[in-house]
Amino acid sequence: MDMLSKVSTLTTEQLKFNRLQQMNQSIKKVMVRKLFDQGWLLYIIGFFLGRAIILSSLSPFAIAFLAATIITRKQSAFAVFLFLSMGALSVHMTQFIYILSSGIILMFIYKLFLSKKAKISGMMVAAALFSSMVGRGTFYFFEGQIVAYDIAILVTEAVLSGFLIMIFLQTFPYLSNNRPALKVKVEEIICLVILVTAVLTGLVGLETAGVGFEQVGSKYFVLLSALIAGATVGSAIGVIVGLMLSLVSTFHLYQVSLLALAGLLGGLLKATNKYGVVMGMFLASILIGLYQSEVIQVQSLLLEALAAAVLFVLTPKKLIKRIAAFVPGTEEEKEAQEQYVKKVRNATAERVERFSEMFQALSHSFAYYDAEAKSHESTSEMDEYLSRVTEKTCQTCLKKHNCWVNNFDRTYTVLQDTIQSIEDHDLSQLNLNVGKLKNFCIKQDQMVDQMRYELSFYQANKRLKQQVKESRKFVSEQLSGVSEVMNNFAKEILKERQEHDWHEEEIKRMIQELNLTLDRLELYSIENGNIDLEMTLHFNEYHGEGEKLIAPMLSELFDESIVIDSEDPSDQRSGYRTFNFTSIKRYQLETGVAHAAKNGSFLSGDSYLMLELGKSRYAVAISDGMGNGERAYLESSETLKLLNQILQSGINERVAIQSINSILSLRTSDEIYATLDLAIIDLQEPRANFLKIGASISYIIRAGSVYPVEGSNVPIGILDDFDIDPVNESLKDGDILVMFSDGMLETTRHEENREIWLKRKLKEIETSDPQEMADLILEEVIRSNDGRILDDMTVLVTRVEKSKPKWASFAYSYSV
């Protein structure tokens, strides 16, 4: 029973808490609707701006605010005018008459001349100038004679009114429930500060228990600014508010120093909490109170500061954070920007994934169509062929019913075998099938002749369908490859910057122990083999500390070789310097190439490619176009150009080669083809993936031994469809990969095995420099042919060696 009573008590308390939350939410919604949607915030601001007077008689805020309201929210303009008038009436009759007359003139001008205009901002400024001058001038006219001072006041007030319209227009997006742009401009913040100080000016004269509302409001505003934006902005806003209050009365001149000092001290103590900012306000009040004791009493300052502090402490943290999110440079603003970027990134990644799924679905649809059609394709083609043959023979035959109704299986089988023997050019089998045909067909000769006649159409139709099928397969493979690339791209987009607090602290501590000044540190990735970090340091005199000290230090910390990928500026000895550190590739390549055209001509039919794929893969390739000269050069270069573009897009190399083959075989009916010798080298493991498409043998030289690498695929462009058989080989430090075009195997000495000869020559070469090796091999081949160049020749030499940083890492003691 006790347990049941406790459960019921908890349930009741939970219900009460939920009701309180719902009540709180409903109150917030009502307040938001009243203040923003129904315009009560504008009315409240209008009331205090109607009271705002500076320099004893200037009141430019009211007419400017009314004009800005007419431009942006004309449905609330009349109500704002009424509240401006009530605020002016609460000061004195002179202010009321000025606001009333100027406001009526301004609204009449808008109604008569501007209401139908599309853009009225500039014309409204002129209307405000006219209304202010007429309203104030009419008052001076009825009061008595107008002196030069009155004219100066009248003109100044009118000009300020026109100027303030443009300021208030930039604040109106923040006075409605419509969210402004996430990126807030500094100019908009300044305009908001001016509006707030103008409202604080309207609080002058309102007090309770000897505490002025403008004093409490100004101190509260400075406290809020110091907490949100720090000492610099807090002190600047303190100066602005103090100056505005001093324009109301010279008695408030001390407010400039008081509020500026309060903003400075409060901003310096913002790292603690709200109470630290409040402490800064009290310190400033005590210091200024003691210094200005003949002007103001310390007790009054402390009482005003206490009232502002109570309001400040009671302000919800959520509200402060929401305000801070609009202030440039604050942590909240940066977080809001990051959330916005994250939202955009997620939306982009989702859209890319949808595209990837769409392309994958299209690819499957093409593949499914081919799979469904393949089973019926041969039967339907044969039936179509036979229907054309029998149309010219059997349709007019008297024995048609006997052959095709009573003996369909026999007739169909014999005709099918006859067609096959004609297509295969098999005379013996054809004679046999014609003999079978004579047993029941009285038009066997006409039937065979018609079969031969229709054969060309049958074969052409068959080739066309095959090409369509290959085109469909090519499109399917391309769509599948594009889908894979887009899917990988979406995953890359979704990779968030990870937090690496421990590594950041260790790097900062090490930099400090090296007596270097660290300005900024960003760790983008600490994945093994893919370290990526950026740091900015300040140097009085730079002497290569980046590669001599910092890179070895990072290598020791991450337990792998780290090098400088880039530094900016690279030639400046003093000042700030930004370094980008990355993992070194475990292995690096050095290449050399030598080539010669047939008979020493200028243009070779061979082309070669050396391409870096990402950070850890490298591609080397040779393509040999059919024949020699310009046509062969265009074919081989086009093959490598397509290979370059497709590989750089991220598509798998096997799909890339199949795509190139489909393109070359479909784009022309000429017998044009090109070989392709491709090696994709992984620089982290290391290993090489060879794809030899009609290419000659390659060799790997390792520790004085030579190992052949062979492939069996036909050249690109000959067959519409072929399977690629890759050859995977592991590589070691010091391995040398030698790739040839088939012209290197041409020789005048036909009794000699050219491959064995090349293998022996590779063993005899003493140098390990790739370029020297390429030159020596080409020279040996030309010399062996008595100085003749029998065909286009290309030799590509690649040496794999372990990476060695310029500055080796050293033992460095750090905490773990």
Secondary structure, 3 states (H helix, E strand, C coil): CHHHHHHHHHHHHHHHHHHHHHHHHHHHHHHHHHHHHCCHHHHHHHHHHHHCCECCCECCHHHHHHHHHHHHCHHHHHHHHHHHHHHHHCCCHHHHHHHHHHHHHHHHHHHHHHCCCCCCHHHHHHHHHHHHHHHHHHHHHHHCCCCHHHHHHHHHHHHHHHHHHHHHHHHHHHHCCCCCCCCCCHHHHHHHHHHHHHHHHHCCCCEECCEEHHHHHHHHHHHHHHHHHCHHHHHHHHHHHHHHHHHHCHHHHHHHHHHHHHHHHHHHCCCCCHHHHHHHHHHHHHHHHHHCCCCCCHHHHHHHHHHHHHHHHHCCHHHHHHHHCCCCCCHHHHHHHHHHHHHHHHHHHHHHHHHHHHHHHHHHHHHHHHHHHHHHHHHHHHHHHHHHHHHHCHHHCCCHHHHHHHCHHHHHHHHHHHHHHHHHCCHHHHHHHHHHHHCCCCCHHHHHHHHHHHHHHHHHHHHHHHHHHHHHHHHHHHHHHHHHHHHHHHHHHHCCCCCCHHHHHHHHHHHHHCCCEEEEEEEEEEECCEEEEEEEEEECCCCCHHHHHHHHHHHHHHCCCEEEEEEECCCCCCEEEEEEEEECCCEEEEEEEEEECHHHCCCCCEEEEEEEECCCEEEEEEEEECCCHHHHHHHHHHHHHHHHHHHHCCCCHHHHHHHHHHHHHHCCCCCCCEEEEEEEEECCCCEEEEEEECCCCEEEEECCEEEEECCCECCECCCCCCCCCCEEEECCCCCEEEEECHHHHCCCCCCCCHHHHHHHHHHHCCCCCHHHHHHHHHHHHHHHCCCCCCCCEEEEEEEEEECCCCCCCCCCCCCC
